[in-house]
C-alpha cells in the first residue's frame, strides 16, 4: 500500500513563497492498493494536481471518501478532470448530514449550482455514484477495505481506516479530541467525562497499532488553549501522545494552519516534539513527521 | 370511540415528526445561539428540559446511520457522539418548526404539563440515586420521567376533541385520566407514547416503562418503580398538571422499595424543593403550592 499527500493545508489554499516546501493545497490524500485500487481521502484543492496525474492513466475508477463537507475538503471536486471524460467512474462516499438531511450527493449538487459553477452535476460525463456510509461498516474496494469511524468536528466527520495488502492507515479528517463541556465543579462533570472516556477508548481500540496515523494537528497546545477549544482541530503535542498510546508505527501531522510559513511549521513541530520528550528512533517511539505535498510513504 | 388502528399509528407517527417544541426552550435556544460563543452546557441544559427536542435528538442519534453498539438515552451522550455544533443546528431546526401553543383545542395546558414532566424526571432521577443505585441508571430514570406522558401532549395536539372528552370523563367519573383515555380514545397515553418511542428506536427498557406505567400487571422494574412513585409524589404535591390529580385513596406504587407513607418518603427526598424550583424557573410558570 502506498500513501501520497496531494494537499496538506487546512481551511483555505495558501500558495506563496512561505509555503513552497510543504505546499498550499487543501486536504487530499491518495491511497493505492498493491493491485492499483485508487482510494482518495478528501477532495480539497490537492485533488487538482492528482487529477492531472491521473489523466495519464485513463480510464480511472476513483473511490473518493469525504471525511466531512467543509469547503477545504470538497472544493477540488469540480476540478477533478476525470469527471468530464466518459469511461471514468467516480464513487463519492461520505456521512449522512443530519442537519441538511442529505448524503454525500450534496457535495456536488451544492458546489455545481448555476451561480457558483458553469457546469451542472447532470452534465458530468463520468459514471457518478454516491454512497452514504454507516459508522463502523467497512466498504471493500479492490484490495482495500475502508472503515468509517465517528470523530469530533463541528459537522459530522468520519475518520477512515484503510486496511489492505497487510498494511493499515487511519486518517482523522478534521478532529478535536472529545473534551468535557462541563467545569470540574459542575454536577454533570463526572457523568459526562465517563462518556468522553468511553468514546475515546472505543476509538483507540479500533486504531491500536496502525502502520500510519494521519492526524489533524492544526495547532500547538498553547494556541489551542488560547482560544481554539471547540473549533474542531487537534494539537501536535496531543497527537504525539495519542500516537504513542496507540503504538502506531508512524504518525503524519497534517491540516497545517494556513497562516503558518514553512519555517514556522518546522519550528513549532520541533518544539512540540521536544516538549513531549520525543526521542527519534527511541525504543517503541513512532516515527513522527510533517506531511507535505508530494510526500509518498510506502507501508 | 377511536382505536389505535395502523392508519392512526402511522398518522400520529408522521405528525409527531413535525411537532413544534415548547415555547420556553424555543425562546432560549434562539437567545443562546445568537452568541457564537454560547456555552455547550447551556445549550444541553435547554434541550434536555424539552420533551420534544430531547425526543427528536435521541431519535436521530439512535437511527441506523450511526450504528451505535448500544442505544443512547441522554442529550449529553448525543453531544459527545455528534458534536455540539450539529446538536446546536438540529435544535435550531426544531426551534424553526414553531412553538406548541400553550392552550390547545383539548383544553390541556402544555406549560403545566411541561412542569409536571420536568419535576417527575428530576424526582425519578433522585429516587433512582437514593433508592435504586446500581439497579437503574439515573439518567435513564430522568428520560423516563421527562417522556412518560408524551402520549398526552400528542393526544392534545393531534386528537384534541377525543382528548377533551377523556379529560371530561375522568373528572365527571372521578377516575384517573388513563381510564378516561381508554373510554374516549380506546387506548391510553402509555401505549401511544411507547409506540412512538419504538418508532424512534429508543431502548427497550425505556419503551416498556413508557407503555406500562399505568399497567399494574406489567413486569416490575426498578426504573418503573422510580417513575411511578415520582409521578405520585409530584401529583401529591400538586406541581404542574398532568390532567390526573392525586387521589387520597392511592397507595404508593412500590412500598417494598420506598415504604408506604408518602409523607415520610417526601421527607427523605431532600432535593425535591430544589427540583421544583429549577423546573419552575425553566417552565416559567408561577410557584404553586
Interface residues (C-beta under 8 A of the other chain):
Chain A: X95 X96 X98 X99 X132 X134 X135 X136 X137 X150 X152 X153 X154 X155 X156 X157 X178 X181 X182 X186 X188 X191 X192 X195 X196 X199 X202 X230 X232
Chain B: X39 X40 X41 X44 X60 X64 X65 X66 X67 X68 X69 X76 X77 X79 X80 X81 X82 X83 X84 X85 X86 X89 X90 X93 X139
